[in-house]
């Protein structure tokens, strides 16, 4: 687009461009919805092969993105996510082959039951249609999202961060080659070819062409998309995850789980951000546990009671209970009993993942039932909240919504179920 | 509210009133979510009893609504839906008892599987939270919707048509009595106590207090609500349902099904609106079938080919294929083959319910897979698309969406599933 054009014309161009993308996606979605398992798997294998064969091309294109990003002063963590290496390229190809190896969810028939009228009723799993994915400058997401949408019989419109523009277009070329070789339309996966932000505005409001939007990225991006979208959004906001150490916990398990949930990785959504400890075991467990944290460089912020037990404990403010640190910081609170723990969680949790450590059956069952989060655990680290760990095979994101998909979203989350009725001439009387 | 107040003040009052309703619903939702099956069933039985014991009160209140509606010139069909009789009141009570008899969906645990890490992962069914239901002036929906929301562990905010105001408040009193007697909060079911339309605007945008909106009513109401809502909507737009009579159909079944689908009831969403007939059997089947329709007073509008076969056939316009008549009118088209039939359906169908009549296995399977509608049938009348007929036990509506619930929505459609993880001290390595 020529820089001399005025803004209104550019907006109109983008609108038209996105409309064309939408129409092509809708048409392609009808074809991939009917594609058989073999064709989809061939496409996935072909894309993987094309990615491997084009390694040097991908590295060259990626180098352009990385050098612009550095020139623009992008932070190190973002540069890191943007950068492709031979290893990450192999990883993309491997990921696509893993998706090919998953069972095809489409066409799956379940719950077929005869009714007194003589009809047999059940459900068939079908694609959603067209999925729009908006993500940050992480080129590997392009391959991953394309693979998941394709295997689940959907057409995809991918809109990656502008810093990854060259990398994403190079990966798109591999995706198109793989689709073409498998006899599927290239338009089944379209990578938006403009870095203008107005394209996102169009994508999330084209109800006639897009069935669902999956945003991947920071909380503010997702909140803005959810606010402005006219298309349903499968969204993942923040992960303020809790571990509650009950007075009837096995303290060895408690220390191991609380350590792992916080320190296994800091920048991930399923890391624990707040530790709750029953007052009866606080003196036994907190000093030892906090010694581990301190040794690993975790900053501790606690309520009065926990400050009395641990010298390194700073004072937590109300704000801390609301905060997803994504960093080596942990807030700690001592609670009187299970009720206080559940209250705290249902008040402050982002409904992502929360875990209790206890040997008491009734408390475990109450926690499972009463904590209103996408994943609720007993005696396990919150770090397990993940599509691979749950056996979904792959993951397009983790939903903190209750409508449609909740928790880690795999292939099934990208599908719907229709009712099917098998009759033999039955009529309503 | 005093009529002398200015509009801005009234708007502010309604905003505050609805906020209060929302806050109470959210608080009540936490309690009903944890209510055991027995308490919920007791409440349902108590409400049914209260409704029966208050029959004369309900009739008196309803008479006020009916007389105002007549004075305001409401049409006969609407008056009919508004009017309560001893029989419809008994029906309401019976409906609540049927809901009590259904299995409790809440807390249901499924798919628990061990993973290589040693954790066991599966799902637990949980309520959505707070459900807002917006419906026309049909008082029986008040009892029905209250019952479904309660049994599924949700709090409900009900907003019925203003013409049914007195009736709805009288039914609400019975609901509250039943809840109270079962030890559940009356605020678990709130009937909005203002007829101002601004209340609907608040209800559909209070994201912090309402989890899902179910509109029941005309297409324009539902379209407007979907457009303006900030809360997810389970919506049922129109039912443009098709029956396709294949050349390999058993013609006796075909005539029986096509007759039933159109003439069993005219004003319902699962009635057939367009009949597609394979050209090879059109001359055999259409004259006889159209004789039945004509005798029943069904107006026929067909394409050129069908007009040549049936004298009574008027010319159909493009508009006819897009029209949900809800009346004794049928559009008829003769198609060359299954592909043309599926193309017609996927182009014009409202994705509600479509049926094929055929004895051919491969065509039946193709139709099931390729027709993109909420209910797809083989050799059965479209009239079966119904929560009771499908064995869901009850129905809050029929969704023509693909996200979350699709097709008839029973108790399950008012629930979500969270992941639960049972561990024994496992950590991520």
Interface residues (C-beta under 8 A of the other chain):
Chain A: X30 X33 X34 X107 X113 X115 X117 X119 X121 X124 X126 X128 X129 X211 X212 X232 X250 X252 X253 X256 X257 X259 X260 X261 X264 X346 X355 X368 X369 X370 X372 X373 X374 X375 X376 X377 X378 X379 X380 X381 X383 X384 X385 X389 X390 X391 X402 X403 X404 X406 X407 X408 X416 X417 X418 X419 X420 X421 X422 X423 X424 X425 X426 X427 X428
Chain B: X30 X33 X34 X107 X113 X115 X117 X119 X121 X124 X126 X128 X129 X211 X212 X232 X250 X252 X253 X256 X257 X259 X260 X261 X264 X346 X355 X368 X369 X370 X372 X373 X374 X375 X376 X377 X378 X379 X380 X381 X383 X384 X385 X389 X390 X391 X402 X403 X404 X406 X407 X408 X416 X417 X418 X419 X420 X421 X422 X423 X424 X425 X426 X427 X428
